[in-house]
Amino acid sequence: MSSLDKTQDAVIIGGGFYGAAIAVYLAKLRGFKRIILVEREPALLMRASYNNQARVHNGYHYPRSFTTAYRSRINLPKFVRDWPQAVKQDFTKLYAIARRNSKVTAKQFERFCRNIGASIQSADPELKALFEPRLIEDVFLVEEYAFDTTKLASWAERELKESGVQVCYETRVTSISKGPNADTQLRVIAETKQGGQELISCRYVFNCTYSGLNQFKGDFPGVQTGLKQEITEMALMQVPSSLNGLGITVMDGPFFSMMPFPARGLHTLSHVRYTPHLHWNDQQGIDPYERLRNYEQATRVDRMVRDVGRYIPDVLKAKHVDSLFEVKTVLVKNEGDDGRPILFEKHAELPGCYSVLGGKIDNIYDVLETLDAEIFLSISDQERSKFGAVNG
């Protein structure tokens, strides 16, 4: 890392999808010449970007948060346009409404979908026959997709290389502080896996560490928005042939989903009651990833399958192959409505430092639109027009 001692335009902390996409955006659309991306893992998109349901949302999931639902409707076609190689569309997606304990009725769900402009129609009788009619009020055919994280990672590696972004793997930023002057106004301390330490001077820092947003020393003030951390289990299942070409979500209350997981050729199974294993309010000094490493990670898949099997009997024939344990980070203020807005904070105490978090992959467009409004001092507006779109 001896090459890192020169002044950088920007340091991106975190090599997930958001960190990679922001780095490409800064290089291609904002003309940053010297960008370093620092990633703790040995490759890109290995953590939360991979260990999730791999769903490209189209709004259906959020009947209690119109803003989140509507933004998903706007962003999904953009995501399909920009990353077609990573999007899986060749499956049938169903949303079913539970008769009891659901926070929306079938009629309310239909009306909500029409209000946001989302495609919805009654499912065919043979698809409805997969569900237990005493527990399910109605079943709808919708348009929703899945993404392959391994293909997004290939895109990120290629684009970062073409954009001249230097990527430092197995390296962790431990401190963000004020620099000595306006041109090098921030200083970042990075530590390698081998214990080496480097000081990087830069004008801007983009903290895209998801669950690790608050885990920095120095002058970093922490984010103002309250965060909740959860250790979650995403079960990977080999489903029977009757369910193989399907993605299913049952809502809203006895909430569970079974979705294709293209990166492994399996299906994920998640359940509102059993997927979250442990939760706490985020604070500096409690490293979420350390808590995950020390957690027993005993699967709850038997309980998931038993409950889901009451609604969809064929799930009882599914085989558990693996479970993905990860830390999920949500905004405390959205626990009540399941909303997933982006977190975008400019740290006034540390000018040039930004913290960014998105709860869904398609939120990336909300981040990039917010960055469009930012004025970056090192690049002139005339220069910006020379650079192409974020995907080249």
N, C-alpha and C positions, 0 to 999 in steps of 0.2 A: 504493500500500500504506500510505498514511498512516493508514488506519483501524486498523492492526494494533497500534498502540502501547498500546492498553488491555489490561488483564489478561484472559486467556482461561482457561476451564476446562481446555481441552485443545488441543494441536496434534497433528494427524495428519500424519506425513511419508510421502507416497506415495499417489498416487491410482489404484492398481490396485484389483482387486476386494476385497482384504483391507482396504486403507485405507478405501475407501468404505463397506464393510459395517460396519467397526468404528465409523466416524464416525456412521452411522445408528443403530447399536446404542446408542452413548453418548447420543445425543440422545433417542431414543425409549424406551429401556428403562431408562436410568440418569439421565435428566433433566438432562443437561448443557445449559446455556443458551448458552454461548459456545464454539464450536468452529471452528477454522480447519484446513482441509486444504490442504497445500502439495504441489504436483505439478510436476515438472520439465518435463513435456511440455505441449503446447497443449490436450490433452483427456485425459479419464479412460480407464483401461484400455488404454493404447496399447502397453505394453511386454510384460512376461512374461505378463500376463493375456490378451494377444492372440496373441503369438508362441509358441504351444504346440500340442499335439495336440488341444486342445478336447475332451478325453475326460472324461465324468462316470464315474468308476470305480465298479465294483460288486464289487471284490475280486479278480477273476480274475488281475490283473496281478502279484499278490504272493504266490505260493505259498511263498516263503521268508521271509515276514514275516506271521505270522498276525495280529498286532495291527493292522497297516496294512490287511490284507485285511478283517478283521472290521469295523473302523471305516468302511471304504468301504461295506460292506453296510448298516450302520446309517445312514450319511449320505446315500446316493443317494436313497432315497425322500423324505427331507426336502428335498433340493435340487430334485427334480422338483416337489414340492408348492409350494415357495416361489418358484421361478423357472420356471413352466411355459412362459411365453412365449419363454424362451431355450433350452429343451431340445428337441433333435431326437431323436425316437424312431422315425421311420418308415424304418429301414433294418435289415438283417439283420446281426447281429454274430456272427462266427465266431472261435473260438480253435482253432488247429491245433498239434499237438505234433510237433516234429521227431524223426525216427528217430535221428539221430546228434547228439552234442554237446549234447543237451538235459539240463538239470539236474532235470527232472521227466519221468516217463513218463506215458503217457495214463491208466493206472490210478491213478497217484498224483495226477494233476490232477483226475480225477473225484472221488476220495476227499476231496481238499482242498476242492473246491467244495461237496460235501455237508456237510463239517464247518463251513463258514462259512454254510451255508444259501443258497448262490447257485444259481440256476436253471441247469441244464445238461442237454442231451440230445444224442444223436448226430445229426449233420447228415444231411440227405437225400443220396441218391447223386448227384444232379445238382450239388449244391454241393461234395461231395467230389471230383467229377470235375475241378474247377478246379485241384486240387493234384496235384503229382507224387508218386505213391504210393511211389516208391522212397525219397523223402526225408521223407515225412510219415507218421507212425504212425496218427494219427486226427484227425478234425475234429469240433468240437462247436459246437452252436448255444447261444448264451448271451444274457443280457440286459444290454446296456451301451449308453450313450447318448453324444451329443455336445452341446456347447453353442455358442451363437452369442454371441461376445463383444460384438458391436455392440449386441445387445439387452440384455445385462447392463449395458453402458455407459449406455444410455438409461434403464434402471432407476435406476442410480446417480445420474445427473444429476437426475432427477426427485425421488428420495427425499432427496438432500442439500439441494436447494432447499426442499422442503416441511419439512425438519427444521431449517431455518435455519442450516445449516452454510455458512460462508464458504469458497469454494474459490479458491485463488490459483494460476493456471496459469503455466507458464514461470518458475517460481520454485524455487530450490534452497536447502534448509537446509544450512548449512555448519558450524554449531557448536551444541552443547547444553551449557549450563553451569548451575551452581547459582545460585539467585537470592538476594536479600538477606534475605528473611524467609520464614516458613512459608506465608503466603498466596499469594505469588508465588514459589514455591520453585525454579522452573526458568526459564531464559532461553534463547531460541532466536534465532539470527541467520539471517535468510533473505536471499538475494540474487536479484534479478530478472535476466532475460535482458539487460536494458539496463544492468546494473551497479549498480542501486540496492540499498541495504541497509536492512533493517528489524530492529529488536529487538522480539521478542514475549515478554512475560512470561506464564507459565502455571503451572497446578498440575500438569498431567500432559502427558507426551509419549508418543506411540505411534509407534515407528519401524517402519514397514511398507514399507521400501524394497527388500525382496527382496535383489538382488545388492549393493545399496549399504549394507547394515546397518552396516558398520564404518567408513564414510567420513565421520566427523564429528570436528571439533576440539573445543576446550573441555575440559570435564570428562568427556566421554563415554568410558567405559572400554573399549568394544568388547564383543562378545559372548564368553562363555566357551566356547561350543560351537564346535568346529572346523568351518569351512566350506570346501567345494571349489567353485571356479568353473569353468564350462565354456562355451566359445563353441560353440553348437550350430546346426545347419542343419536346418530343417524344410522339406522339399520340398513344393511344392503342385503337384498333378498333375491333369490331365484324364484320367480313366480310361475305358477302353472300356466299351461298354454291358454286357458280361458281368459287370463289377465295379461298376457304377454304384450299385446299391442295397445295397452291402455295406460292412462294416467288418471288417478281418481283422487278427489278431495271430498270429504264429508264434513259439512259445517252446519252450524257455527256455534260452538259450545263443546259438543263431543267431537272435537276437531282432529282429524287425522288425514294424512295424504300418503299416497303411493304413486311415485313418479319414476319414469325411466331415468337412469343414471348413465349417460352415454360413455363416460370415461371408463366404466367397468363392464358395460353390457348387462347391468343388473337393474333392479328397481330399489329406490330408497323407500323406507317406511318410517314415518314420523308420527308422533301422537302427542297432543297437547299436554297430556298428563304424565307421560313416561319419557318423552324426549329430554326435557330439562331434568338434570340430575341434582344440580347444586346451584345456588345463586347467591350473590352478594352485591352490595353497592360498591362501585369502583372507587378506589382511592390510591393515592401515590404510596408506593412502598409495598403494596400487595400485588406482586407480578402474577397476572392471570395465567400466563403460560407455565409458571412454576407450580401453581395450584393444580393445573391440568396434569402436569407430569407426575405429581404426587398423589393424584386421585386414583382410586382402585380400578375404575373403568369396568365394572361388572355390568354385563348387558341386562337390559330389561325387555328384551325382544319377546320373551314368552308372554309377558303381560300385554305387550302391544298387540301381538297376534291374537291372543285370546279375546281381547275387547273388539278389535277390528273384525274378527271373524263372526261376531254377532251380527254385524251389518252386511258383510260380504263373506258368505260362507267359504268361498273358494280360497280365501287368504289362508285358511287353515292348512292348505296343501303347499304353501310356500316354504322354501328352505332358507334358513338364515346362513349367509355366507360370511359376513364380516360386519363390523360396526365402526363407524367413523366418530371418534370423540373429538370435540373441539370446543373452544370458548366462543360463545355467541354474545355480542354486545348490542344492547338496545338502549334507546333514550328513555329514562324513567318517565318523562312526561307523556309518553305514548303507550304506556302499559295498558291504559284503559280502552283505547280505541284501535290498538294494533297498527297504528300508523307507522310508516317508515320514511320519514323525511330525511334528507341529508343533514349531517352536522357539518357546518362550515364556519370555523371560528378564526378570526384574525386576532392575534394576541397583541393588544395595545402596548403591553409592558415589554414586548419583544418584537419591535417592528420588522416586518419581513417574514415572520413565522406564521404559518397557517396549520390548523389541524382539520382533517377531513375524515368523515366517516359516512358510509352509505350502507343501509340495511339490505339493499337489493342490487343485483348487478346492473340493472338498467338505470339505476340512479346516477350512473356515470354522466349522463347527459345533463342532469341538474347541476352536477359539479362543474362541468365544462362551461355551461352557460353562466354560472356564477363567476368563474375565472375570466370569462370574456369581459366582464365589467371591471376587472381589476387593471390598474395602471402599473406596469412594471418598468422601473426607472431605467434599466439598462438597455431597453429596446425601444426604438422609435416606431411610431405608427406607420411610417413609410416602409420600414423594413418588414413589418408584419405581413404586408400584402404579397411579399415574395414567396411565402411559404404555403404549401398545400394543406389539404385536409388532414385530420389526425390519422386517418388510415392510409394516407398516401394514395 
